[in-house]
């Protein structure tokens, strides 16, 4: 077997499921089961997970643009 074939057949490391902590399974990676994967998907779709956003005022945006232009 060549190195490239080894990389293709290499398995992912076994890690704990982010939902329940059980060991993950390759079929559902990084989760341990379809149920945990579905729970995670539902949390994303329902808005339980979110990316924090800082909204800037127009004056702040202008100041930021000016500073980036200055270097």
Buried (B, 14 or more C-beta within 10 A) or exposed (E): EEEEEEEEEEEEEEEEBBBEEEEBBEEBBBBBBEEBBEBBEEEEEEEEEEEEEEEEEEEEEEEEEEEEEEE
